[in-house]
C-alpha cells in the first residue's frame, strides 16, 4: 500500500503542474481494491479542477486499468479534462 501511495503522490504532483500551466482543466483518479488483508476494499480518490460529464465544450479522455497486487486485483480509473 505504501508503494501505491507514493505512485499516487508523484502522479498528482505531475498533474498539478499541468493544471497550473493551464494544460489541463481537471483530473480524476480513482483506485479501488484490496491493499491489505482485510475483507473490505479501500477506495482512493484524487481530483482537482473542473470535470463535468454532461458538458459539450470539454474534451474528456479516460482510461481504465487493472493492478495485480498480492492481495488481489484492483481497478484504476483516470479521467482527464482538456
Secondary structure, 3 states (H helix, E strand, C coil): CHHHHHHHHHHHHHHHHHHHCCCCCEEEEEEEECCCCCCCCEEEEEEEECCCCCCCCCCEEEEEEEEEECCEEEEEEEEEEC
